[in-house]
Amino acid sequence: SFAVNFGVIASDKDGFIESSEDAQDLLDELENNPPPPGPARDQAVDDTEAALLDISNKLVQIDAGGALMVAIPNDSLPMAFVGKGKAAIGTAFAYDPADRAVLEDIANGTGNQDDLSSEVNASVLWLAEYGLMMSKGFELAGLQVDGGATVKIQTIEPIAYQENIANFDAGDIVDSTNVNSHSGLNVDLGLSTRVGEDGKITLAGTIENLIPQSYSGPNGTDYDMAPVLTAAAGYNGELFKLE
């Protein structure tokens, strides 16, 4: 048997993507069709700078992941092959006040957008896991316990993206060549048991990434992978179920 799942969580509550496109349109207009010298040109520069200031320090976050499990049932030691993939992306823009003079040069025809210092910065983390999951029932302190362990190989790729606002393209973030690649071995553990009358109460706990790891990323960044402990309890009664 097999199971597969996939999910995406995205947050652009500040409207960064749309606002950045508006800023790029104003930059193109300022460079290609500047108003005549005077108040109209000054206003065009003001409007373009205001658009850049509007997206400064705004943040976009995207998390996506998926998993595939192929089970190999047997009576002695049930096993399953597990594959997981995860991507986390964070993007922000930082305005450089020195670009005010560059905008005036662009409007006057003595500069271009490549002279701008304001940048879009993005961090991306790719995480892939491939492992073998094993489970076994046993008795512990008079309780029947189901235990499981997953031994897995992990591939971790921190990516850094930096681009002048004029040349920013969201589609280029994951294609950045500024990436560090790492691989390692880790372990997940889990236990569950039933207690109470007729075993209606379930207690469970897992430890994900039992072995702490630290990986270096581009531009002096680090990605720390610490163990994650999760505990759970549930009650399955005749009238209701609570977890």
N, C-alpha and C positions, 0 to 999 in steps of 0.2 A: 504494500500500500504506500501511498505518498500523499503529502500535503504541501500546499504552496500558498504564500500570502505576500501582499505588497501594500505599502502605504506611503503617503506623502503628506507632510505638514509644511505649509509655506506661510510666511508672514511678511507683508509689505504694508504695514499699517500706516506708515508715513507717506506712502505713495512715491517711493524713491524712483521706481522704474519709469513711471509716466512723467514725473518731474524732470528726470535726467534727459528724456527724449525731448521735452519742451526746451530745456536749456540748450541742447545740441541744435535744435531748430533755430533758436535765437542767435547762436554763434554763427551758423551758416548764413543767416540773413545779414548779420552784421558784417561778415566778410565779403559776401557776394553782392549785396545790395545796400550799402550804407547810405543813410540819408545825407543830404548836403551839409556842409559844415555849419554849425550853429546849434540852437536849442534842440532841434529834432535829432541831430546826431548824438548830442550829449544825453538825451533821453533814451536813445537806443542803447547806449553804453550802460546807463543806469539800469535799464530793464534786464539786460543780459547779466550784469553783475548780481542783481537781485535774484534772478533765477538760479544762479550758482550758489548764492548764499542760502537759498531756500532748501537745497538738497544737502547742504553741508551737515555732516554728523547724522544724517538719516541712515537707517539700517534696514537691510533686507536679509531674512533668514529662511533657509530651505533645508528641511530634513527629509530624506527619502530612504526607504529600505525595503528589503524583500528577503524571503527565506524559502528554502526548499528542503523537505525531509522525505527520504525514501526508507521505509521500515523493512527490516528483515526479521520477521517473527520466528522465534524458536522457544522451546521449553526451558533450555538451560541458561541462556544469556541473551535475551532479546537485544537487538542492535538496530541502529539506523544511521544512514549517512545524512549529514546535515550540511547545507550550504547557506551562507548568509551574506548579504551585501548591504552596505550603508553608505550614504553620502550626506555630509553636512556642509552647508555653504553659508558664509556670512559676508555681506558686502556693505561698504560704507564709503562716503566721499568726504574729502577734506579740502576746503577752499583755502587758497593761498592769497592773502591780501595784496601781494605784489602783482597779482594778475590784473588789477585795476588798470595799471599802466599798459599792460599787454593788450587789454581790450580796446583802449584808446588807440594804440598803434594799429590794431586790426581795422578799426573803423576808419583810420586815416590812410590805410593802404600800405603802411610801412611794417606790418607784422602779420603773422598768421597763427592759426590755432595751435600749431605744434609748439609755439613758444610758451603756451600756458603751463604753469607749474602745478595747478590744482589736479589732484589725482583721485581715481577710484581705486580702492584697495579691497581685495577680497581674499578670504582664507577658505580653503576647501580641504575636507578630510574624506578620503576614500578608505573604507574598511571592508575587507572581504575575509570570510572565515570558511574553512572546510574541515569538517571533523567527523569523528565516529562517536555516536552516542550509545552508551550501554546502560542497562538497568538490571536491578536484581532485588528481590525481596528477601528480608531477613528479620530476625527477632532481636529486639534491643530493649533491655529493662522490662521485659514482659510485654512489649508492644510489637505488633507487626509493622514493620517499616519498609517502605519502597524507596530504594536509593538509586540514584542515577549519576553518571559522570560522562562528560563530553571532552574528549581530547581533540584539540583543534589546531590547525595551522592558520595563522593570521597574516594577512598582507595589509600594511598600513602605508598610505601615501598622503602626506601633508603637501598641499599645493598653495603657492602664493601667487597672486595676480595683482599687478600694478599697471595702470594705464592712464594717460592723459585723458581728461574728460571729453575732449573732442573726438578721441578715437575709441572711447569705451563702447564695447559691445558685449552684452550679457552672455551671448553664446560663446564668447572666447574664454570665459573664466575657466571652464573645466578642461580647455585645451591648452592651458598654460604649460610651458616647458619648465617652469621654475618649480620643480617637484623633487622631493626626497622619497625614496622607496625603501621600505623595511619589511622584514618578515620575522615571525617568531612563533613559538609554541606556547599554548595556554590551556587552561583547564576550567570547565564549569562543573559545579557539584550541586546536587539537589536531593532533598529528603522529604517524604510525606508520610503521615500516619493518621489513622482514625481512632478517636477516643470517644468516651461517653457511652450512653445507652444506645445499643445497636449501631455503634460507630457513626452516629449522625454528625459528629464534629470532626472536621479535618484540619490538621495542622501541617504546614509545609514551609520550607525555606530553601532558598537557592543562593549560591555564591557564583557570580559571573566574573570571569577573568581572575582566577585565584592568584596568579603570579603577577605582581605589579611590574609594569613596564614603562619606560620613558623613551620617546623617539624624537629625534631632532628634525625640525622642519626648516624650510627656507627662511632666509633673512633673520637668523638667530632665534627662531621660535621653537617651542617644544610642545609635544603632545604627550600628556601623562595618562596612562591607562591604569586606574586603580581598581581593586576588587569592589564589586557592587553586591551588597547583601540585600535580599528581598525576603520578607516574612509574610505569611498569609495564614488566615484562619477562615473556616467556613462552617456553616450549619445547614444541614439538609433535612428539614422536617416534613411532616405530612402536609402542613398548610402553607409553608413558605420556605424559601431558600435565601440564606444570607451569607455573603462572602466579604 
